[in-house]
């Protein structure tokens, strides 16, 4: 007689994923019953991946800023779309690595069992979805919308991660259906939640600036989390990412740290000499002399002391302070100094950017980091820092990633040449929101308004004013609907519409003007 697996025993699915039989139904449940055709042999989460792959919201990301606006970037640079597809690919590779490794690692299998399973396609789908709610102009657009909505007393402001959850559960729509939301499985929706909680107070606290769902969508977040974590009615949510969300988040970090950095080094937009000078200055300030570097001895590193001979704050010393506060106790000075040394050696090996084989050399050297990151993946039910992910990198690799991310963040994103562009982007968002609000108040005839805008108003259960009135009469829900509408646009569309509404340009396309 065949012996059935006990209810708490993991079962490996055909695609390599793991699942607990008793949690399978609720993990793969959907808000609305959705039955595949007899010829559809995909798993439930592979169907999720397909729905996201055909999303118009995903398609528009080809025209949305990743770091540099697509209008200004070279064809070889990542757009938000190519970044997103790379995150999805990396997430699938990490998930496959973890599930295969669990075959031989009982401790990892135990962690997966405690989580209810680990689904490979859900990780990939979450990678596709993770930026789907980001507005035009990327983070500059996000900050501009948040500031504008705060002025209009919209309680949650704007948050790109929360907008993503809102998009896949409320705004996007499957082809051929009238139901809004993509009706994804609970496990995929939970995987999208990089920050698995609604807005926390105090919001201005640096640790609380990100969240996964607006208050309007908080009930859906709680339902999804309860289903995937098997909480029952009395269970308490631990507030950490699911395994699938941890993998998606790690994949996002890898793509940002490696592939975005590759873009800007290859394009010559980052001054490698300046970065090396700052790395050496930070190591000097931490007491790591040349002899220690040659011996790879970083035990005495101390980034806590006040700089003495430097008049300006040192870039990497300041970064170390932020990491110490944000990731305690995972951060430590020894591994941070080692990471600075390793990244410095990598930058030195790049050679002359004018040489013919520079780009190839760059890719090969960065590939070494990717290999290190995959070899350094850990899985533990008790993460190394509070609220941290259960899938993470060992200390050495994690510190290397933070240094690589800091290079792009400081030497490109925070530079004056980017600041002027971001100011223009911010102002475009402000003009766009002001113009849309004025439009629905001073030209209330519904037939004159874009159908997509009317649809967003309807999905937020607010009506267009029936008489001409001041924008002061609008409710917070009106402004939420306007921001939902803005998040259907690419960078170029947002710029054009802001110019139209400001009266500095006249629509050249009747079809586009009505969309």
C-alpha positions in Angstrom: 0.0 0.0 0.0 1.3 3.4 -1.0 2.1 5.7 2.0 0.8 9.3 1.6 2.9 12.2 2.6 2.0 13.6 6.0 0.1 16.9 5.9 3.2 18.9 7.0 5.5 17.3 4.4 6.6 19.3 1.4 5.6 18.1 -2.1 7.7 19.0 -5.1 5.7 20.2 -8.1 6.5 19.4 -11.7 8.2 22.8 -12.2 10.5 22.3 -9.2 8.4 24.4 -6.8 7.7 23.2 -3.2 4.3 23.3 -1.5 2.5 22.0 1.6 -0.6 20.1 0.5 -2.7 21.6 3.4 -1.8 25.2 2.3 -2.0 24.6 -1.5 -5.6 25.7 -2.0 -5.3 29.0 -0.1 -1.9 29.8 -1.5 -3.1 29.4 -5.1 -6.6 30.9 -4.4 -7.8 33.9 -6.4 -10.3 36.6 -5.6 -12.5 35.4 -8.5 -12.7 31.8 -9.6 -10.7 31.5 -12.8 -10.6 28.1 -14.5 -8.1 27.5 -17.4 -9.2 25.9 -20.6 -8.6 22.2 -21.1 -5.6 23.0 -23.3 -4.0 25.3 -20.8 -1.4 23.2 -19.0 0.3 26.0 -17.2 0.5 26.1 -13.4 -1.6 28.8 -11.6 1.4 31.1 -11.1 2.5 30.6 -14.7 -0.9 31.9 -15.6 -0.2 34.9 -13.4 3.1 35.5 -15.2 1.2 35.4 -18.5 -1.4 38.0 -17.3 1.4 40.3 -16.2 3.3 39.8 -19.4 0.4 41.1 -21.5 -0.3 44.0 -19.1 -0.5 47.5 -20.7 0.9 48.9 -17.4 4.0 46.7 -17.9 4.4 47.6 -21.5 4.5 51.4 -20.7 7.5 50.9 -18.5 9.6 50.8 -21.7 9.1 54.6 -21.7 9.6 55.2 -17.9 12.8 56.3 -16.3 15.0 53.7 -14.5 17.8 56.0 -13.5 18.1 58.1 -16.7 15.1 59.1 -18.7 14.6 56.9 -21.9 14.5 60.1 -23.9 18.1 60.9 -22.9 19.5 57.4 -22.4 21.4 55.4 -25.0 19.7 52.4 -26.6 22.0 50.1 -24.6 20.9 51.5 -21.2 18.2 49.9 -19.1 14.7 51.4 -19.2 12.3 50.6 -16.4 11.0 47.8 -18.7 14.3 46.1 -19.4 15.2 46.4 -15.7 11.9 44.8 -14.8 12.4 41.8 -17.2 15.9 41.3 -15.8 14.6 41.3 -12.3 12.1 38.7 -13.3 14.8 36.5 -14.9 17.1 36.8 -11.9 14.3 36.1 -9.5 13.5 32.9 -11.4 17.1 31.8 -11.4 17.5 32.5 -7.6 14.2 30.6 -6.9 15.4 27.7 -9.0 18.7 27.7 -7.2 17.0 27.7 -3.8 14.5 24.9 -4.6 17.2 22.7 -6.1 19.5 23.3 -3.2 16.7 22.3 -0.8 16.8 18.8 -2.3 20.0 18.2 -0.4 19.6 20.7 2.5 17.2 19.7 5.2 17.5 23.0 7.0 16.4 24.9 3.9 13.6 22.5 3.3 12.4 23.2 6.9 12.3 26.9 6.2 10.4 26.4 3.0 7.9 24.1 4.9 7.4 26.7 7.6 6.6 29.2 4.9 4.0 26.9 3.3 6.1 26.4 0.2 8.2 28.2 -2.5 6.9 28.8 -6.0 9.3 29.6 -8.8 6.9 31.1 -11.2 5.5 33.4 -8.5 9.0 34.8 -8.0 9.3 35.5 -11.7 5.8 37.0 -11.9 6.6 39.3 -8.9 9.7 40.4 -10.7 7.5 41.4 -13.7 5.1 43.2 -11.4 7.4 44.9 -8.9 7.7 48.3 -10.6 4.4 48.2 -12.5 2.9 51.0 -10.4 5.8 53.4 -10.7 4.8 56.7 -12.2 6.5 58.6 -15.1 10.0 59.8 -14.3 10.7 57.1 -11.8 11.6 58.1 -8.3 11.5 61.8 -9.2 7.9 61.4 -10.3 7.1 59.3 -7.1 8.4 62.1 -4.9 6.5 64.8 -6.8 3.2 62.9 -6.6 3.7 62.2 -2.9 4.4 65.9 -2.2 1.4 67.0 -4.3 -1.0 64.5 -2.7 0.2 65.4 0.8 -0.7 69.1 0.1 -4.2 67.9 -1.0 -4.7 66.0 2.3 -4.6 62.6 0.6 -3.8 60.5 3.7 -1.4 58.0 2.2 0.3 60.4 -0.3 1.9 58.4 -3.1 4.2 55.4 -2.8 5.4 53.4 -5.8 5.2 50.0 -4.1 1.7 50.6 -2.8 0.7 51.8 -6.3 2.0 48.5 -7.7 -0.3 46.5 -5.4 -3.2 48.8 -6.2 -2.5 48.4 -10.0 -2.5 44.6 -10.0 -5.5 44.3 -7.6 -7.7 47.2 -8.6 -6.6 49.1 -11.8 -5.3 46.8 -14.4 -7.6 44.4 -16.3 -7.4 41.1 -18.0 -8.1 41.2 -21.8 -11.7 40.4 -22.5 -13.0 40.9 -19.0 -14.9 43.6 -17.3 -13.5 42.9 -13.8 -10.7 45.2 -12.7 -7.6 43.8 -11.2 -5.6 41.0 -12.7 -7.1 38.4 -10.3 -3.7 37.0 -9.5 -3.1 34.1 -7.0 -2.5 34.9 -3.4 1.0 33.6 -3.5 1.9 35.9 -6.4 0.3 39.0 -4.8 2.1 38.3 -1.5 5.4 38.0 -3.6 4.8 41.5 -4.9 4.7 42.9 -1.4 8.2 44.0 -0.9 6.9 46.0 2.1 4.2 43.8 3.5 2.3 46.3 5.5 0.2 49.5 5.1 1.6 52.9 5.9 3.4 53.1 9.3 3.7 56.1 11.6 5.7 58.2 12.0 5.9 58.3 8.2 8.8 60.7 8.2 11.0 58.2 10.1 13.6 56.9 7.6 12.6 53.3 8.4 8.9 54.0 7.7 8.9 55.8 4.3 8.1 52.7 2.3 4.9 50.6 2.5 3.1 48.1 0.4 -0.6 49.2 0.3 -2.7 52.3 0.7 -5.4 52.2 3.4 -8.0 51.6 0.6 -6.2 48.4 -0.2 -5.1 47.4 3.3 -7.9 44.8 3.7 -6.8 43.1 0.5 -3.2 43.0 1.7 -4.2 41.5 5.0 -6.3 38.8 3.3 -3.5 37.8 0.9 -1.0 37.6 3.7 -3.3 35.6 5.9 -3.9 33.1 3.1 -0.3 32.6 2.2 1.1 32.6 5.8 -1.8 30.3 6.9 -2.6 32.6 9.8 -6.2 31.6 10.4 -8.4 34.0 12.3 -6.2 34.5 15.3 -2.8 34.3 13.7 -0.4 37.2 13.9 1.4 38.5 10.9 5.2 38.6 11.5 5.5 41.5 9.1 8.3 40.0 7.1 8.4 39.3 3.4 7.3 35.9 2.1 10.0 33.7 0.6 8.9 34.6 -2.9 9.0 38.4 -2.0 12.5 38.0 -0.5 13.7 36.5 -3.7 12.1 39.2 -5.8 13.6 41.9 -3.6 17.1 40.3 -3.8 16.8 40.0 -7.6 15.9 43.7 -7.7 19.0 44.6 -5.7 21.2 42.4 -7.9 19.8 44.1 -11.1 20.3 47.6 -9.6 23.8 46.9 -8.2 25.1 45.2 -11.2 23.3 45.9 -14.4 22.4 49.6 -13.8 25.9 50.3 -12.7 27.2 48.5 -15.8 25.2 51.0 -18.0 26.7 54.1 -16.4 30.3 52.8 -16.3 30.1 51.7 -19.9 28.6 55.2 -20.9 31.3 57.0 -19.0 28.8 58.8 -16.8 30.6 57.8 -13.5 34.0 59.2 -12.8 35.9 56.0 -11.8 38.9 58.0 -10.6 36.8 60.0 -8.2 35.1 56.9 -6.8 38.5 55.3 -6.2 39.8 58.4 -4.4 36.7 58.3 -2.1 37.1 54.6 -1.4 40.8 55.1 -0.5 39.9 58.1 1.7 37.3 56.1 3.5 39.6 53.2 4.2 42.3 55.7 5.3 39.9 57.3 7.7 38.9 53.9 9.1 42.5 53.2 9.9 43.1 50.6 7.2 46.6 51.3 6.0 48.2 49.8 2.9 49.8 46.9 4.7 46.4 45.8 6.1 44.9 46.0 2.6 47.6 43.8 1.1 47.0 41.2 3.8 43.2 41.6 3.5 43.1 42.3 7.2 40.2 44.6 8.0 39.4 43.5 11.6 40.4 46.9 13.0 38.3 49.0 10.6 36.4 51.8 12.4 34.1 54.0 10.5 32.5 55.5 13.6 35.2 58.1 14.3 34.8 61.7 13.3 36.9 62.6 10.2 39.9 64.6 11.1 41.8 65.7 8.1 38.9 65.9 5.6 36.9 69.0 5.4 34.0 67.4 3.6 32.0 64.3 4.7 33.4 61.2 3.1 30.9 59.5 0.8 31.4 55.9 2.0 31.8 56.8 5.6 28.5 58.6 5.5 27.0 55.5 3.8 28.4 53.3 6.5 26.5 55.3 9.1 23.2 54.9 7.3 23.8 51.1 6.9 24.6 50.8 10.5 21.3 52.4 11.6 19.1 50.8 8.9 20.5 47.2 9.0 21.6 46.6 12.5 23.0 44.1 13.5 23.7 42.8 10.0 26.1 45.6 9.2 29.7 45.6 10.5 32.8 47.7 9.8 35.1 44.8 9.0 33.0 43.4 6.1 32.2 47.0 4.9 36.0 47.8 4.7 36.6 44.5 2.9 33.8 45.3 0.4 35.3 48.8 -0.3 38.6 47.1 -0.9 37.1 44.5 -3.3 35.1 47.1 -5.2 38.1 49.3 -5.4 40.1 46.5 -6.9 37.3 45.8 -9.4 37.3 49.5 -10.5 41.1 49.5 -10.9 41.0 46.4 -13.1 38.6 48.1 -15.5 41.3 49.9 -17.3 41.0 52.7 -19.9 37.3 53.2 -20.9 38.5 54.3 -24.4 40.0 50.8 -25.1 38.1 48.6 -27.5 37.6 45.7 -25.0 36.5 47.9 -22.1 32.8 47.0 -22.3 33.6 43.3 -22.5 36.0 43.5 -19.6 33.4 45.4 -17.6 30.8 42.7 -18.1 33.2 39.9 -17.2 34.3 41.5 -14.0 30.7 42.3 -13.0 29.8 38.7 -13.7 32.2 37.7 -11.0 30.1 39.6 -8.5 26.9 37.9 -9.7 28.5 34.5 -9.2 29.6 35.6 -5.7 26.1 36.7 -4.9 24.5 33.4 -6.0 27.1 31.4 -4.0 26.4 33.6 -1.0 22.6 33.1 -0.8 21.3 32.0 2.6 17.9 30.8 3.7 16.8 31.1 7.4 13.5 31.5 9.2 15.2 34.0 11.6 16.7 36.7 9.4 19.9 38.5 10.4 18.1 41.8 11.2 14.7 43.0 12.4 12.0 42.6 9.7 14.6 41.4 7.3 14.1 38.8 4.5 14.4 35.1 5.0 16.4 34.8 1.7 19.5 37.0 2.0 23.2 37.2 1.2 26.0 36.4 3.6 27.6 39.3 5.3 30.6 39.7 2.9 28.4 39.6 -0.2 25.7 41.9 1.3 28.3 44.6 2.1 29.7 44.3 -1.4 26.2 44.9 -2.9 25.7 48.0 -0.7 28.9 49.5 -1.9 28.0 48.9 -5.6 24.6 50.4 -5.1 26.1 53.4 -3.4 28.2 54.1 -6.4 25.2 54.5 -8.7 23.2 56.4 -6.0 25.8 59.0 -5.2 28.0 59.4 -8.3 25.1 59.6 -10.7 21.6 59.9 -9.1 22.7 62.6 -6.6 24.8 64.7 -9.0 23.8 68.2 -10.1 23.3 67.2 -13.7 20.7 64.7 -12.6 19.2 67.3 -10.2 18.3 69.8 -12.9 16.6 67.0 -14.9 14.7 65.8 -11.9 13.5 69.3 -11.1 12.1 69.6 -14.6 10.4 66.2 -14.2 9.0 67.3 -10.8 7.5 70.4 -12.2 6.0 68.5 -15.1 4.1 66.3 -12.6 2.9 69.3 -10.7 1.6 71.0 -13.8 0.0 67.8 -14.9 -1.9 67.2 -11.6 -2.9 70.9 -11.4 -4.0 70.9 -15.0 -6.1 67.8 -14.6 -7.7 69.0 -11.4 -8.6 72.3 -13.1 -9.9 70.5 -16.2 -12.5 68.4 -14.4 -13.6 71.5 -12.4 -13.8 74.1 -15.1 -14.9 71.9 -18.0 -17.2 69.3 -16.3 -18.8 68.0 -19.5 -17.9 64.4 -19.4 -17.6 64.0 -23.1 -14.7 66.4 -23.2 -12.6 64.4 -20.7 -10.3 61.5 -21.7 -12.1 58.1 -21.2 -9.2 56.7 -19.2 -9.5 59.6 -16.7 -13.2 59.0 -16.4 -12.5 55.4 -15.8 -10.1 56.2 -13.0 -12.7 58.5 -11.4 -15.3 55.8 -11.6 -12.9 53.2 -10.0 -12.4 55.5 -7.1 -16.1 56.0 -6.7 -16.0 59.8 -7.3 -18.0 61.8 -9.8 -17.0 64.6 -12.1 -18.3 67.9 -10.7 -21.5 68.8 -12.6 -21.0 72.6 -12.3 -17.9 74.8 -12.7 -16.1 75.1 -9.4 -12.8 75.6 -7.7 -10.3 72.8 -7.3 -10.6 73.4 -3.6 -13.9 71.6 -3.7 -12.3 68.3 -4.8 -12.1 65.5 -2.3 -8.9 63.5 -1.6 -10.5 60.6 -3.7 -10.4 62.9 -6.7 -6.7 63.4 -6.4 -6.1 59.7 -5.9 -7.9 59.1 -9.1 -5.8 61.7 -10.9 -2.6 60.1 -9.7 -4.0 56.7 -10.8 -4.5 58.3 -14.3 -0.9 59.7 -14.3 0.4 56.3 -13.6 -1.0 55.0 -16.9 1.5 57.3 -18.8 5.1 57.0 -19.9 7.6 59.8 -19.4 7.0 61.3 -22.9 3.2 61.1 -22.5 3.3 62.8 -19.1 5.5 65.5 -20.5 3.3 66.1 -23.6 0.1 66.2 -21.5 1.7 68.7 -19.0 2.6 70.9 -21.9 -0.9 70.7 -23.4 -2.5 71.5 -20.1 -0.1 74.4 -19.5 -1.0 75.7 -23.0 2.6 75.7 -24.2 1.9 73.0 -26.8 -1.2 71.9 -28.8 -2.0 68.2 -29.2 -0.6 67.0 -32.5 -2.5 63.7 -32.3 -6.3 63.6 -31.9 -6.2 60.0 -30.8 -3.5 60.6 -28.2 -5.3 63.6 -26.9 -8.4 61.6 -26.1 -6.6 58.7 -24.4 
